[in-house]
Amino acid sequence: MPELSTSTVVLALFGVFVISRVVKLVNGLKAVSYLPGRRVPFQPLALPGAALPTTWWNPGLKFPWLDRFTFYKRFGSENVSVVPFMFGVPGIYTSNLDVARQVITGGHKSSFIKPESASQALLVWGMNLVAADNEMWRKHRRVMGPAFNNKLYEFVCTETNKIYCDMVEIEGWAGKTVMEVPVIQKLTFKVALLVIGSCAFGFPFTWSEPGIAPDGSMPVQEAIRIVTETHMFKIAAPKWAWKLPIKWIQESKRAHEQLAAFMRAQVNNRKAEINDGGSLASNAFSMLVQANELESGKLRLSDEELIGNVFIMLFAGHETTAHTLAATLGFLSLHPEFQDEIYEEIVSVIGDKGEPTLENYPMFKKVLAAFYEALRMFPAGHILIREAQEDTVLTIPNPVGEEGSKTIPIPKGLHVNVDMIGVQYNPRYFDEPEKFKPERWYGVAPESEGFTAFSVGPRMCIGRKFATVESVTWLAMLLREWRTEPLLREGETVEAWRARVLDATMVLTLGVSDVPVRFVRRGA
Ligand code: HEM
């Protein structure tokens, strides 16, 4: 037999590789029923595609944001496919709500679930409502549901008022006429963390930095802050990385361990209190334990699941609310006329000195509209990933102006991703979607499903009212006293500020870039 030269072998292997990639592409195209779209080397939502920057050849994580005006228009459809030929699974991206409803509404009969790869990051503290599917989801929602009630929202309202007053005092705003805040997220993240700390966890957090406890242990407030800030490391780092003698890694490890022990003790304390007939506190943790004690057998959550649900409130509710508040102030800085309308509304509801209450929360229609509009333009939960757990079908409505719909087969394993940015910028639902127009929400009931950025159907965000009560309360307190303006760099125009600042950052959630603002005291 003639000997094969090295170059022949390399060429043959290369040929096999090319053929295998062509086969992968052809299979991918078949899986998405040849829907038009992008053909790319890597799936955008998984490694390595997600880690590489968005370029002409790699969509990356940020493409739904960068292409928000053009992606669906370019392919003439609200449903577009992204098929990788090197690595990853093919997927359909939808900006259509009828299609979204078919995949995200869940329920025990749903053909779609959250893929394991997407839920993994959420399981650090135990199974929870966000990560669960099918029967497991029903079990968690049944226990979590009762904790989200008016007693909790009243507590959110009073705590937010208190946190605002602490902020003014401790940050030294009292008596000042101008306050420059180079990154408003520094404040909004702290507000959101303290509100979740008090109202979800039930710990009395304070605006001033907590010191080290006399026995040298880390205070809970500090542990929660560290755990929140190092969450991505916890998800991504291999076990050995935790042994590295790097100060912040060791600090994070200590924070995780202390918090885990603390939470276990807290579950036991709360159970004992409830079983002894003690009065029920207003925080979500206590109400969750209470609702769970009423369940029995398979319907009862384990201690680990209870803790998983308390933590998921932190991860689902902290960054999302903080970034939306930052975006709201960013947009309002560009719209002084709208701020004046908001100011009049606030004074008409609570006067010059009063504090917002849950009762008057629905009267802050314009404050809420500003928050909802900022959320529409920066939808924090920007991508809802689902995977077909069996062969099924999707009904796809025809383009705007054409009656009817068509049905396409969806094979098991295909990803159908609801592109929330695509939905919120879809002209079918919002006219002039790229414009900040809070008035589009006037007259829409606060509980309406129209605010789709919180998702739709039974799996809609359970923390929606928590987030809006907190945000409206904080904004009402702030905007009654202060006017917000863009904090410009030397020689910068307002248009340049807008282009620099109102851009997105994207990791687990979508946020706005650092927002620099200047607060000017009203009447000064
Ligand atoms: C502006 C703030 C918020 C936004 C934009 C937001 C958005 C969302 C979205 C889009 C979902 C659906 C996710 C999916 O199906 O994959 C969701 C679910 C969820 N959110 Fe929020 N959220 C916010 C605040 C909160 C807060 C404050 C909490 C808790 C205190 C919270 C807790 C949850 C939970 C537990 C779920 C899972 C619900 C289920 O699957 O039944 N969220 N959120």
Residues whose N, C-alpha, C, O or C-beta is under 5 A from the ligand:
A	BS01	HEM	L129 V130 M313 A316 G317 T320 T321 T324 A380 G381 L384 A453 F454 S455 P458 R459 M460 C461 I462 G463 R464 F466 A467
